[in-house]
């Protein structure tokens, strides 16, 4: 049973996706990051160590956060099983950063 914090998180992610400001998938996020369009990088809770290392490389000084959701749970919301999400708008990024704890490096 999801708690209130998880509900706020999924609601914010869904709103971001509907606004067209959430990218799904490693390749899409990597391409947008190279163009300077990603403000926040999100990883599923079961993202591989290799994927996390690569995303942290592309992120540079930008924030990277691990979601409390695995790839299968994300698929329920976005119809795509993915470990990597990218937020492309400052307002959504700021909101999600408030909802997500700091990731351990």
Secondary structure, DSSP 8 states (H G I E B T S, - for coil): ---HHHHHHHHHHHHHHHTT-EEESHHHHHHHHHTT--SEEEE-TT--HHHHHHHHHHHTTSEEEE-SS-HHHHHHHHSS--SEEEE-SHHHHHHHHHHS-----
